Amino acid sequence: MLIVVLALAPLAIASIAQGVMHVRARQTAIDDLLRQTATYATHNEQNIFVGASHLLKGLAVRPELQAGPQVCGGLLKVSLLGLPSILNLSYVDAAGKPVCSATGKFDAADYSKFEWWKRIAARKTAGIPPVFYSSALRQEVLPYLQPVHDPSGAFQGVLIASLDLRWVSQTEPYGRLPPAALMLIADRNGTIIAANKPVPAGLNRAVSQSYADHKQHTFKAADGKEGRWRWTAEEIPGSRRLIAFAMPEPMPFGVTRLYLLGNILLPILMVILASVAMWLGTERFVIRWTTYLKRVSAAYAQNHFALELNELEEAPEEFRILGHEMKQMAGSIRDRDRTLNSALAQKSAMAREIHHRIKNNLQIVASLISLYSQNIADRPSQLAFAQILARVGALTLIQRLMEMNETTPIVDMRRLFAELADQMRTIAVESGIRYRLIVNSEDWLLPPDMATPAAFFAVEALTVELFSPQNDEARRDVEVFFGGDGPDHLILWVEDGIFDRASMNSGRPTPQRILGALAEQLKAEYWIEKTPAGKARLSLRLPIHSGTQGPAVRAPQPPPPELPPPAKSADGHSIH
């Protein structure tokens, strides 16, 4: 699936890039259309302001304005003919008092009370103050002001053209704007002078700020309700006012953005569908059958060779061939297992027979040695024959314990030392020696090539004490321990009181030579030391991995017995 995604990624990226370029081109076309529409929509307003500006500039130099109210009024009345967008023309003197008008009525009795009066008296060019209510016309009008100066430049008054807001703001019945369009006239601070519909809060300031920052024909602005508008604005000639035309931007799923989303989402959807198709195909034609063959192989691994492969009849030919090959391989494994099990059973029977015969032969040897020892009268010779019988008995014991473990070549050392101690006690009783032997052995399983030298080492150590000549008849206490000594070693020690005199033995091999040979066979070390109680201790420390038939391991411990649930009284309480 990763390969499929990587293969389709260049196509998806190219499609997305193409979609982005198309959207940018479409946005440019929309901006061009918006500017053309704005030019058309605001053409009438621009003509109104330009016409009013020319008219007032021409009247401002006429001497009739200063010839009295009748002459001045006649001039203004004639000038107003044929101008439906101008409702009234008025002339106001330098003190703010109306002098004459085209209709004979005045919008206000005293113009000096308006906030803009002081500013217009100090300027030379025309201006457009905010809309105010005309008492003469009984409606709101947009004043267009032209200061009047004498040849010396002294301020003489103001010519005022009261513009009809229905013409200026494109409201009915003169409107020709689209229903969603918004047109407003505002100053550079965002103060609304006129608008064709209520302006969302904050939008007028955003428009003025955007125009001042960007100085471009088309820009975006947002109102306080997170609405987005596309704007174009131009300055009104001869003033610091803006006439702006706006259309709402398309909604998130409008034509333009929907086109952009389509160009982005379509390649992504194509990659997803291709990946899903690839996944479904591999799941149906590959993974389904590999999973089935995995279950079949697991069943064959558990010796369920009778399992049939009926479901593979619907699988592709390659999987059917593979399944039949697995079936044949399972049959071959089953036949081989039968042959191996038969050979293993035969080998086990032969091993048991060999161990049984070795044990019988050792018992015959022990019996013969015992018969010959009965004909010997002197005490040292009898003790020597008893020592030989002890070694043969230890070897017979190891053979018997190996036989009980069938084909597994291991010896239970705890049981070996327990039965070996019984043999030593029996020999001591038959020899008339007062002997006390304590054996403490941990549960360890050793291979025969480790167990045999270790057992002989113990027998040799015990017989040194047992068969050494003593002058007293005191009871002889001996203690034997076998167990772990760290993570990688075992230790065997025999504690009594005569190892320091072990070499004082005439007529038989020196015990140290025999003990050294056994320790060398086990790759071990041995030493004699004194205990705090004053006894001599013979210790043998051997590695766990000193055998060639495998390492020594701890015997598995049986689980602890489950305790019976506590009894309950008649009232349901537990009885402890």
C-alpha positions as CSV (number, residue, x, y, z in Angstrom):
1,M,0.0,0.0,0.0
2,L,2.9,2.3,0.7
3,I,4.2,1.7,-2.9
4,V,0.7,2.5,-4.3
5,V,0.6,5.7,-2.3
6,L,4.1,6.7,-3.4
7,A,3.2,5.9,-7.0
8,L,0.0,8.0,-7.0
9,A,1.6,10.9,-4.9
10,P,3.1,12.8,-7.9
11,L,-0.2,12.7,-9.8
12,A,-2.1,13.9,-6.7
13,I,0.4,16.7,-6.1
14,A,0.2,17.8,-9.8
15,S,-3.6,17.7,-9.7
16,I,-3.7,19.8,-6.5
17,A,-1.2,22.3,-7.9
18,Q,-3.3,22.5,-11.1
19,G,-6.4,23.1,-9.0
20,V,-4.8,25.8,-7.0
21,M,-3.7,27.6,-10.2
22,H,-7.2,27.3,-11.6
23,V,-8.7,28.7,-8.4
24,R,-6.2,31.6,-8.5
25,A,-7.1,32.3,-12.2
26,R,-10.8,32.0,-11.3
27,Q,-10.3,34.4,-8.4
28,T,-8.5,36.9,-10.7
29,A,-11.4,36.6,-13.1
30,I,-13.9,37.3,-10.3
31,D,-11.9,40.3,-9.2
32,D,-11.9,41.6,-12.7
33,L,-15.7,41.1,-12.9
34,L,-16.1,42.8,-9.5
35,R,-14.1,45.8,-10.7
36,Q,-16.2,46.0,-13.9
37,T,-19.4,45.7,-11.9
38,A,-18.2,48.4,-9.5
39,T,-17.3,50.7,-12.3
40,Y,-20.8,50.2,-13.7
41,A,-22.5,50.5,-10.4
42,T,-20.7,53.6,-9.2
43,H,-20.6,55.3,-12.6
44,N,-23.8,57.2,-11.8
45,E,-22.6,58.3,-8.4
46,Q,-19.3,59.5,-9.8
47,N,-21.2,61.5,-12.4
48,I,-23.4,63.0,-9.7
49,F,-20.4,64.1,-7.7
50,V,-18.5,65.3,-10.7
51,G,-21.6,67.2,-12.0
52,A,-22.3,68.8,-8.6
53,S,-18.6,69.8,-8.3
54,H,-18.6,71.5,-11.8
55,L,-22.0,73.2,-11.1
56,L,-20.9,74.6,-7.7
57,K,-17.5,75.7,-9.0
58,G,-19.3,77.6,-11.8
59,L,-21.8,79.3,-9.5
60,A,-19.1,80.2,-6.9
61,V,-17.7,82.9,-9.3
62,R,-21.0,84.3,-10.4
63,P,-21.6,87.9,-9.1
64,E,-25.4,87.3,-8.8
65,L,-24.7,85.5,-5.5
66,Q,-23.9,88.9,-3.9
67,A,-26.8,90.8,-5.7
68,G,-29.5,90.0,-3.1
69,P,-31.8,87.1,-2.2
70,Q,-34.1,87.5,-5.3
71,V,-31.3,87.6,-7.9
72,C,-29.4,84.9,-6.1
73,G,-32.5,82.7,-5.7
74,G,-33.3,83.1,-9.4
75,L,-29.8,82.0,-10.4
76,L,-30.0,78.9,-8.2
77,K,-33.5,78.0,-9.4
78,V,-32.4,78.1,-13.0
79,S,-29.3,76.1,-12.3
80,L,-31.3,73.3,-10.6
81,L,-33.4,72.6,-13.7
82,G,-32.7,69.2,-15.2
83,L,-30.8,67.8,-12.2
84,P,-33.1,65.3,-10.5
85,S,-30.3,64.1,-8.2
86,I,-30.0,67.5,-6.6
87,L,-33.0,68.4,-4.4
88,N,-32.0,72.0,-3.5
89,L,-29.3,74.6,-4.0
90,S,-28.5,77.0,-1.2
91,Y,-26.2,79.8,-0.5
92,V,-25.0,80.6,3.0
93,D,-23.1,83.6,4.1
94,A,-19.8,83.7,6.1
95,A,-21.7,83.7,9.4
96,G,-23.7,80.5,8.6
97,K,-27.0,82.3,7.8
98,P,-28.9,81.2,4.7
99,V,-29.1,83.9,2.0
100,C,-31.0,82.3,-0.9
101,S,-32.1,78.9,-2.3
102,A,-33.5,77.3,-5.4
103,T,-36.7,76.2,-3.7
104,G,-37.1,79.2,-1.4
105,K,-36.6,77.0,1.6
106,F,-33.5,76.2,3.6
107,D,-32.3,72.9,5.0
108,A,-31.3,74.6,8.3
109,A,-31.9,78.0,9.9
110,D,-28.3,78.3,11.1
111,Y,-25.5,76.3,9.5
112,S,-22.8,77.4,11.9
113,K,-24.2,74.9,14.5
114,F,-22.9,72.0,12.4
115,E,-19.6,70.5,13.4
116,W,-18.2,70.7,9.9
117,W,-18.8,74.5,9.4
118,K,-15.5,75.6,10.9
119,R,-13.6,73.2,8.7
120,I,-15.3,74.1,5.5
121,A,-14.8,77.8,6.1
122,A,-11.0,77.2,6.3
123,R,-10.6,75.2,3.1
124,K,-10.5,76.1,-0.5
125,T,-11.8,72.9,-2.1
126,A,-15.2,71.2,-2.1
127,G,-16.2,68.8,0.7
128,I,-18.9,66.3,1.6
129,P,-20.0,66.3,5.3
130,P,-22.1,63.6,6.9
131,V,-25.8,63.2,6.0
132,F,-28.2,65.5,7.9
133,Y,-31.9,65.9,8.1
134,S,-33.3,68.8,5.9
135,S,-36.2,70.6,7.6
136,A,-37.2,72.1,4.2
137,L,-37.3,68.8,2.3
138,R,-38.4,66.7,5.3
139,Q,-35.8,63.9,4.6
140,E,-32.1,63.2,4.9
141,V,-29.8,64.7,2.3
142,L,-26.1,64.4,1.5
143,P,-24.7,67.9,1.3
144,Y,-22.0,68.7,-1.2
145,L,-20.2,72.0,-0.2
146,Q,-18.3,74.5,-2.2
147,P,-16.5,77.4,-0.4
148,V,-17.0,80.8,-2.0
149,H,-14.1,83.4,-1.8
150,D,-13.8,87.0,-3.2
151,P,-10.9,87.9,-5.5
152,S,-8.8,88.7,-2.5
153,G,-9.3,85.2,-1.1
154,A,-11.6,86.3,1.8
155,F,-14.2,83.7,2.8
156,Q,-17.7,85.0,1.8
157,G,-19.9,81.9,2.2
158,V,-20.7,78.4,1.1
159,L,-22.7,76.9,-1.8
160,I,-24.6,73.8,-0.7
161,A,-26.0,71.1,-3.1
162,S,-28.5,68.9,-1.2
163,L,-28.0,65.5,-3.0
164,D,-30.9,62.9,-3.0
165,L,-29.7,59.8,-1.1
166,R,-31.8,57.6,-3.3
167,W,-29.6,58.5,-6.2
168,V,-26.4,58.5,-4.3
169,S,-26.8,55.2,-2.4
170,Q,-28.5,53.3,-5.3
171,T,-31.7,52.6,-3.3
172,E,-35.1,51.9,-4.7
173,P,-36.6,53.0,-7.0
174,Y,-33.4,54.0,-8.7
175,G,-31.3,51.0,-7.6
176,R,-29.6,48.7,-10.2
177,L,-27.3,46.7,-7.8
178,P,-27.5,42.9,-7.2
179,P,-29.5,41.9,-4.1
180,A,-26.5,40.9,-2.1
181,A,-24.4,43.9,-3.1
182,L,-23.4,46.7,-0.7
183,M,-22.4,50.2,-1.6
184,L,-21.4,52.9,0.8
185,I,-19.7,56.3,1.0
186,A,-17.3,56.8,3.9
187,D,-14.5,59.0,4.9
188,R,-10.9,57.9,5.5
189,N,-11.8,57.2,9.2
190,G,-14.5,54.8,8.3
191,T,-17.4,57.2,9.1
192,I,-20.4,56.2,7.0
193,I,-21.8,59.0,4.9
194,A,-24.4,57.0,2.9
195,A,-25.1,53.3,2.2
196,N,-27.7,51.4,0.3
197,K,-28.4,49.0,3.2
198,P,-27.4,48.7,6.9
199,V,-23.7,48.2,7.2
200,P,-22.4,45.3,9.5
201,A,-20.7,46.6,12.6
202,G,-17.0,47.3,12.0
203,L,-17.1,46.7,8.3
204,N,-16.8,50.4,7.3
205,R,-13.6,50.8,9.4
206,A,-12.2,47.6,8.0
207,V,-12.9,48.8,4.4
208,S,-11.2,52.2,5.1
209,Q,-8.2,50.6,6.8
210,S,-7.8,48.0,4.0
211,Y,-7.9,50.7,1.3
212,A,-5.4,52.8,3.1
213,D,-3.0,49.9,3.7
214,H,-3.2,48.1,0.4
215,K,-3.9,50.7,-2.2
216,Q,-5.2,48.0,-4.5
217,H,-8.3,47.7,-6.6
218,T,-9.7,44.6,-4.9
219,F,-9.3,43.5,-1.3
220,K,-10.9,41.5,1.5
221,A,-12.5,42.8,4.6
222,A,-14.3,41.1,7.5
223,D,-17.2,42.5,9.6
224,G,-17.7,41.9,13.3
225,K,-19.8,38.7,12.6
226,E,-17.0,37.0,10.8
227,G,-18.6,37.7,7.4
228,R,-16.1,38.1,4.5
229,W,-16.6,40.6,1.7
230,R,-14.8,41.3,-1.5
231,W,-14.3,45.1,-2.1
232,T,-13.3,47.7,-4.6
233,A,-13.1,51.3,-3.7
234,E,-12.3,54.6,-5.3
235,E,-11.9,58.1,-4.1
236,I,-14.6,60.7,-4.9
237,P,-12.9,63.5,-7.0
238,G,-12.4,66.7,-5.0
239,S,-12.9,65.1,-1.6
240,R,-11.3,62.7,0.9
241,R,-14.3,60.4,0.6
242,L,-14.4,56.8,-0.6
243,I,-17.2,55.2,-2.6
244,A,-16.9,51.5,-2.1
245,F,-18.7,48.6,-3.8
246,A,-18.8,45.1,-2.2
247,M,-20.1,41.6,-2.8
248,P,-20.1,38.8,-0.2
249,E,-17.4,36.2,-0.6
250,P,-18.6,32.8,-1.5
251,M,-19.5,30.6,1.5
252,P,-17.0,27.8,2.4
253,F,-18.9,25.5,0.0
254,G,-19.5,28.2,-2.6
255,V,-18.5,27.8,-6.2
256,T,-14.9,29.0,-5.9
257,R,-14.0,27.2,-2.7
258,L,-16.0,24.2,-3.7
259,Y,-13.9,24.1,-6.9
260,L,-10.7,24.4,-4.8
261,L,-11.8,21.7,-2.4
262,G,-12.7,19.5,-5.3
263,N,-9.3,19.8,-6.9
264,I,-7.6,19.0,-3.5
265,L,-9.9,16.3,-2.2
266,L,-10.3,14.5,-5.5
267,P,-6.7,13.4,-5.7
268,I,-6.7,12.5,-2.0
269,L,-9.9,10.5,-2.5
270,M,-8.3,8.8,-5.5
271,V,-5.3,7.7,-3.4
272,I,-7.6,6.5,-0.6
273,L,-9.8,4.6,-3.0
274,A,-6.8,3.0,-4.7
275,S,-5.4,2.0,-1.3
276,V,-8.7,0.6,-0.2
277,A,-9.0,-1.3,-3.4
278,M,-5.5,-2.6,-3.1
279,W,-6.2,-3.6,0.5
280,L,-9.4,-5.4,-0.3
281,G,-7.8,-7.2,-3.3
282,T,-4.8,-8.4,-1.3
283,E,-7.1,-9.3,1.6
284,R,-9.4,-11.4,-0.6
285,F,-6.8,-13.0,-2.9
286,V,-3.6,-13.1,-0.8
287,I,-3.8,-12.5,2.9
288,R,-7.0,-14.6,3.4
289,W,-5.2,-17.7,2.0
290,T,-1.9,-17.0,3.6
291,T,-3.7,-16.7,7.0
292,Y,-5.5,-20.0,6.3
293,L,-2.3,-21.7,5.4
294,K,-0.7,-20.3,8.6
295,R,-3.5,-22.0,10.6
296,V,-3.0,-25.2,8.7
297,S,0.7,-25.2,9.4
298,A,0.0,-24.5,13.1
299,A,-2.4,-27.5,13.2
300,Y,0.3,-29.7,11.5
301,A,2.8,-28.5,14.1
302,Q,0.5,-29.9,16.8
303,N,0.4,-33.3,15.0
304,H,-3.1,-32.8,13.5
305,F,-2.1,-34.4,10.2
306,A,-5.6,-35.5,9.4
307,L,-6.7,-32.0,8.7
308,E,-8.2,-31.6,5.1
309,L,-7.8,-28.6,2.9
310,N,-11.3,-28.3,1.5
311,E,-11.4,-24.5,1.7
312,L,-8.5,-24.2,-0.7
313,E,-10.8,-25.2,-3.6
314,E,-11.8,-21.6,-3.8
315,A,-8.3,-20.2,-3.6
316,P,-6.1,-19.2,-6.5
317,E,-4.1,-21.9,-8.2
318,E,-0.8,-21.0,-6.6
319,F,-2.3,-21.3,-3.1
320,R,-3.9,-24.6,-3.9
321,I,-0.6,-26.0,-5.1
322,L,1.1,-24.7,-2.0
323,G,-1.5,-26.2,0.2
324,H,-1.2,-29.7,-1.4
325,E,2.6,-29.5,-1.1
326,M,2.1,-28.7,2.6
327,K,-0.3,-31.7,2.9
328,Q,2.3,-34.0,1.3
329,M,5.0,-32.6,3.5
330,A,2.9,-33.2,6.6
331,G,2.3,-36.8,5.5
332,S,6.1,-37.2,5.1
333,I,6.7,-35.8,8.5
334,R,4.1,-38.1,10.0
335,D,5.7,-41.1,8.5
336,R,9.1,-40.0,9.6
337,D,7.8,-39.4,13.1
338,R,6.4,-42.9,13.2
339,T,9.7,-44.3,12.1
340,L,11.6,-42.2,14.6
341,N,9.3,-43.1,17.5
342,S,9.6,-46.7,16.6
343,A,13.4,-46.5,16.6
344,L,13.4,-44.4,19.8
345,A,11.2,-47.0,21.5
346,Q,13.6,-49.7,20.3
347,K,16.6,-47.7,21.5
348,S,14.9,-47.1,24.9
349,A,14.2,-50.8,25.3
350,M,17.8,-51.6,24.4
351,A,19.1,-49.0,26.8
352,R,16.9,-50.3,29.6
353,E,18.2,-53.8,28.8
354,I,21.8,-52.7,28.9
355,H,21.3,-50.8,32.2
356,H,19.6,-53.9,33.6
357,R,22.4,-56.2,32.6
358,I,25.1,-53.8,33.9
359,K,23.2,-53.6,37.2
360,N,23.0,-57.4,37.4
361,N,26.7,-57.7,36.5
362,L,27.6,-55.2,39.2
363,Q,25.4,-57.1,41.7
364,I,27.2,-60.3,40.8
365,V,30.6,-58.6,41.3
366,A,29.5,-57.3,44.6
367,S,28.3,-60.7,45.7
368,L,31.6,-62.3,44.7
369,I,33.5,-59.7,46.6
370,S,31.3,-60.3,49.6
371,L,31.9,-64.0,49.4
372,Y,35.7,-63.7,49.2
373,S,35.7,-61.2,52.1
374,Q,34.1,-63.7,54.4
375,N,37.2,-65.9,54.1
376,I,39.5,-63.1,55.2
377,A,40.2,-62.9,59.0
378,D,42.4,-59.8,59.5
379,R,40.6,-56.5,60.1
380,P,42.4,-54.2,57.6
381,S,41.7,-56.6,54.7
382,Q,38.0,-56.8,55.7
383,L,37.8,-53.0,55.7
384,A,39.5,-52.8,52.3
385,F,36.9,-55.3,50.8
386,A,34.2,-53.2,52.5
387,Q,35.5,-50.1,50.7
388,I,35.5,-51.9,47.4
389,L,31.9,-53.0,48.0
390,A,30.9,-49.4,48.8
391,R,32.3,-48.1,45.4
392,V,30.6,-50.9,43.5
393,G,27.4,-50.2,45.4
394,A,27.6,-46.5,44.4
395,L,28.1,-47.4,40.7
396,T,25.2,-49.8,40.9
397,L,23.1,-47.1,42.5
398,I,23.9,-44.7,39.7
399,Q,23.0,-47.3,37.0
400,R,19.7,-48.0,38.7
401,L,18.8,-44.3,38.9
402,M,19.7,-43.8,35.3
403,E,17.5,-46.7,34.3
404,M,14.6,-45.2,36.1
405,N,15.0,-42.0,34.0
406,E,14.6,-44.1,30.8
407,T,16.3,-42.3,27.9
408,T,17.0,-39.0,29.7
409,P,20.6,-39.2,30.8
410,I,20.2,-37.4,34.2
411,V,20.5,-38.4,37.8
412,D,18.5,-37.1,40.8
413,M,21.3,-36.1,43.2
414,R,19.0,-35.7,46.2
415,R,17.8,-39.3,45.8
416,L,21.3,-40.5,45.0
417,F,22.8,-39.1,48.2
418,A,19.9,-40.3,50.3
419,E,20.4,-44.0,49.1
420,L,24.2,-43.6,49.2
421,A,23.9,-42.6,52.9
422,D,21.8,-45.7,53.6
423,Q,24.5,-47.9,52.0
424,M,27.2,-46.2,54.2
425,R,25.1,-46.8,57.3
426,T,24.6,-50.4,56.4
427,I,28.3,-50.9,55.8
428,A,29.1,-49.3,59.2
429,V,26.7,-51.5,61.0
430,E,28.1,-54.6,59.4
431,S,31.6,-53.5,60.2
432,G,30.7,-52.8,63.9
433,I,31.5,-49.1,63.7
434,R,29.5,-46.5,65.7
435,Y,28.6,-44.1,62.8
436,R,26.2,-41.2,62.5
437,L,25.7,-39.7,59.0
438,I,23.6,-36.6,58.1
439,V,23.0,-35.8,54.4
440,N,21.5,-32.5,53.2
441,S,21.1,-32.3,49.4
442,E,19.3,-29.8,47.2
443,D,17.2,-30.9,44.2
444,W,19.6,-31.0,41.3
445,L,19.6,-33.1,38.2
446,L,23.1,-34.0,36.8
447,P,24.1,-35.8,33.7
448,P,25.8,-39.2,34.3
449,D,29.3,-37.9,33.4
450,M,29.0,-35.4,36.3
451,A,27.0,-37.5,38.7
452,T,29.4,-40.5,38.7
453,P,32.6,-38.7,39.6
454,A,30.7,-36.6,42.2
455,A,29.2,-39.8,43.8
456,F,32.7,-41.5,43.8
457,F,34.2,-38.3,45.4
458,A,31.6,-38.6,48.2
459,V,32.2,-42.3,48.6
460,E,35.9,-41.8,48.8
461,A,35.5,-39.0,51.4
462,L,33.1,-41.1,53.5
463,T,35.2,-44.2,53.4
464,V,38.3,-42.3,54.5
465,E,36.4,-41.7,57.8
466,L,34.6,-44.9,57.8
467,F,37.5,-47.3,57.2
468,S,40.3,-45.4,58.8
469,P,41.7,-47.3,61.8
470,Q,40.7,-45.6,65.1
471,N,42.1,-46.2,68.5
472,D,38.9,-45.2,70.3
473,E,35.3,-46.5,70.1
474,A,33.6,-43.1,70.1
475,R,30.7,-42.4,67.7
476,R,31.8,-40.9,64.5
477,D,29.6,-37.9,63.3
478,V,29.8,-37.1,59.6
479,E,27.7,-34.4,57.7
480,V,27.4,-34.2,53.9
481,F,26.0,-31.2,51.9
482,F,25.4,-30.9,48.1
483,G,23.8,-27.8,46.5
484,G,24.3,-24.6,44.6
485,D,27.2,-22.2,45.1
486,G,26.4,-19.1,43.2
487,P,24.8,-18.9,39.7
488,D,27.4,-21.1,37.9
489,H,28.8,-23.6,40.4
490,L,27.9,-26.5,42.7
491,I,29.5,-27.5,46.0
492,L,29.9,-30.8,47.8
493,W,31.4,-31.0,51.2
494,V,32.0,-33.7,53.8
495,E,32.7,-32.7,57.4
496,D,34.4,-35.0,59.9
497,G,37.6,-35.0,61.9
498,I,40.3,-37.1,60.1
499,F,41.0,-35.5,56.7
500,D,44.2,-34.1,58.0
501,R,45.3,-37.7,58.7
502,A,44.0,-39.2,55.4
503,S,47.4,-39.8,54.0
504,M,48.3,-41.9,57.0
505,N,47.0,-45.1,55.4
506,S,49.2,-48.0,54.6
507,G,48.6,-50.6,52.0
508,R,46.2,-48.6,49.6
509,P,46.4,-45.7,47.2
510,T,46.7,-42.3,48.8
511,P,43.2,-40.7,49.1
512,Q,44.4,-37.3,47.9
513,R,45.5,-38.8,44.5
514,I,42.0,-40.4,44.0
515,L,40.2,-37.2,45.1
516,G,42.5,-35.1,42.8
517,A,41.8,-37.3,39.8
518,L,38.0,-37.1,40.3
519,A,38.2,-33.3,40.7
520,E,40.2,-33.0,37.5
521,Q,37.6,-35.1,35.7
522,L,35.0,-32.6,36.9
523,K,37.1,-29.5,36.1
524,A,36.7,-28.7,39.8
525,E,38.8,-27.7,42.7
526,Y,38.9,-29.3,46.2
527,W,40.4,-28.3,49.5
528,I,40.5,-29.2,53.2
529,E,39.7,-26.6,55.9
530,K,38.9,-26.3,59.5
531,T,35.4,-25.3,60.6
532,P,34.7,-22.9,63.6
533,A,33.7,-26.0,65.6
534,G,37.2,-27.5,65.0
535,K,36.2,-30.2,62.5
536,A,37.9,-30.9,59.2
537,R,35.8,-30.2,56.1
538,L,36.6,-31.6,52.6
539,S,35.0,-29.4,49.9
540,L,34.6,-29.9,46.1
541,R,33.5,-26.9,44.0
542,L,32.5,-27.8,40.4
543,P,31.1,-25.8,37.4
544,I,27.5,-26.4,36.4
545,H,28.7,-26.9,32.8
546,S,31.5,-29.3,33.5
547,G,29.7,-32.3,31.9
548,T,29.8,-33.2,28.2
549,Q,26.2,-34.6,28.3
550,G,24.6,-31.4,29.3
551,P,24.6,-28.9,32.2
552,A,23.3,-29.5,35.7
553,V,19.8,-28.1,36.3
554,R,17.5,-27.7,39.2
555,A,14.7,-30.2,39.5
556,P,11.2,-28.7,38.9
557,Q,9.4,-28.0,42.2
558,P,5.9,-29.4,42.6
559,P,3.2,-26.7,43.1
560,P,2.2,-26.1,46.8
561,P,-0.9,-28.0,47.9
562,E,-4.1,-26.0,47.8
563,L,-5.5,-25.3,51.2
564,P,-9.2,-26.2,51.8
565,P,-11.6,-23.3,52.1
566,P,-12.4,-22.2,55.6
567,A,-15.5,-23.7,57.2
568,K,-18.4,-21.5,57.8
569,S,-20.8,-21.4,60.7
570,A,-24.6,-21.5,60.4
571,D,-24.7,-17.7,60.3
572,G,-22.3,-17.6,57.3
573,H,-19.2,-16.4,59.1
574,S,-15.8,-18.1,58.4
575,I,-14.4,-20.3,61.1
576,H,-10.6,-20.0,61.4
